[in-house]
């Protein structure tokens, strides 16, 4: 994909349905009793993989444009697939479905592409084995063979690493446990699973100490769901508008879940003019409009220390960290990201791939085992860039390329299909040169 520098971003836009919420809406609807209609489902390849796996497990799912109608299988209606459950590149699909099939009276094999097959699954294997499921793997990596058990044993499990996917895996398994399953997280992670379960009428208990409990076995009724726009997808458009002077962008009907809006809060703290309006709740998720004006380049160029992002901020920015590094090239003092070794275990090694592409564009970037540092206020130059097969790297450097002096090219740009297939078309519709 060739990217030509832009003068500004202007327009009003709605981004596709939230990928994280779409996964959970489809899975929980598949487990309900009755028919659910899910509107504005994410068109991503990841969510298509979830739907495909659910169909193989015997769930009737009909697609109508950006909506799906799911005939829930109920607490005992799933059936064994006669072929492996192929999860593509989606860690969310594999980790959450592992929790579902762990509580069934049959065996399932979950597989993925080369990238997913290199990602760690021990973090879900351990709690599911404690609950009574038998899981075979290759050194803790996919493919996973899950021999279910019904009912599962309830457990009290403290997450060793902050992970909404692992938390969700255990809670979904808890639907088929005989008693109370409790998950304890030391750092808050996105809570879409808890919100979606409550929307479907499943009671959960949460404490200020970070404990989430669910009582099983549990059956529940179907319910319609409307998925809000994906804030993680919108972040790339918001960043482009923030970086390009005289930009003005409205993102309509976008999710405002407080576990997902830290990137917007960080831009505000840097002086970017961002306004949130029309706030409301839809299907137990906060939704609204984000208006951003491009003024980051207007901030005083006085010498300041780099902005340090670390600790409990990392889990709340995990999807946006490569993009934040790009923004750091235009921040007074730049940015330093630490405690983010988890980035090395994503679709690519996002620490290495971010630093490599930044250096190709002329930015000063230093790589650490657990993060990176970027020197601020650099005029980026056009370059040959590589997505490394990673959707978020492709989108982050498309934004960087808009601010560069000359044209850039991104190899492997098709990777955006994993989460945001319309990204380049939508971005181009907003660009003024």
C-alpha positions, 0 to 999 in steps of 0.5 A: 500500500502506497501512502502519500503525505496528508495536509489534514483529516476532515470528516464525520465517520462511524467505525465498524463494530467493536471486535472484542465485544463482537467475539463475546456477543457471538459466543454468549449468544451461542450459549443462550436459550433462544434466538439473538440478533447481533447488529453491527458485528465486526467484519474482521477476519478474527470475528469471522473465525469465531462465527466459523468455529461456533457453526462447527460446534452446531450453532445455527448462525445466519449472516445478514450484512453486518448483522447475525442471527444466532440460534443459541444451543443452550447449556447442553446443545453444543456438539462435537465438531468433526474437524478442528476448530480453526481460529485463524489469527485470533487469540481471542477466539482460541482462548475464549472458546477453550473455556467454552469447550472445556465444559462440554462432554466431548473433545475439541481441537483448536488450531490457528495460523502460523502466527497464532500457533507461536503464541503462548496458551499455557496461561489458559491451560493451567486454570482449565486443567485445575477445573478438570479439563484435559488439555494437550498442546505442543509446549504450551502452544497451539494446536490445543486438544481439549477433552471437556468435563461436565460439570467442571470444578469451580476454582479461585484463580489469580491471573499471573498476567493481566489478560482479559482473554484469560479472565474471559476463558475462566468465566466462560468455563465457570458457566459449566462449573458446579459452584462458584468460580472466582477470578482475581486480577491485580490489574484491571483489564477490559470488562466486556465479558462481564458486561455481556454476561450481565446483559444476557441476565447472568449474575456476577459479583465484582469487588473493589479488590479485583475479584469477579465471581460467577455461579454455575452451572448457569443457563440464560435466555437469548437477547438482542445486542447492538455492538458499538463502534470499535474504539481501538480501530477509531484510535488510528483515525483519532491519532491521524487527526491529532497529528495533522494540524487543522484537522477536525474529525467526528467519530460517531457511535463509538464505544467508550468503555473506561477500560478502553479509552486510556489512549484518548485520555493520554492524547488529552493530557498532551494537550490535544483538543478532544471532546466527548459528547452524546454519551449513553448506554447501549446493551450495557456498554457506554457509547458516544461521539468523539470529536478531535482537532489536530493541534498536537504540533502546536504544543510548545517545543520546549525541552521536557522529559519523555512521557513514561508509560508503564505499570498498570497503564500497559494493560489499558493501552496494549492495543494502542502502544505501537500507535502511541510510539508513532505519536511519540515522534511528534511529542515534546520530549518523546515517549518511553514505554516499559513493562510491555514485554507482552508486546513481543507475543502478539501477532508480531514482536511489536516492540521490534517491528515498531522500532524497526519501522520508526528507524526506517522513517528517520526517528530515533528509537531505542529498543528494550526487552520490555519496551522502547523509547522514542525521541520526540519532534522528528520530521519523519521521512517516507520509507519502505515499511513492513507490517510483518503480518500484523494489523496494528503495525500496518495501521500505526505506520499508515498514520506515521506515513501521513505525517512524513515528507515523502511517500511511503509503502507498506508491505503486507498492508492486507493484514488490516483485514484481521481487525479493520478491513475498511481501514485504508478506504475509510482513511483515504475518504477523510484525507485532504492533501 
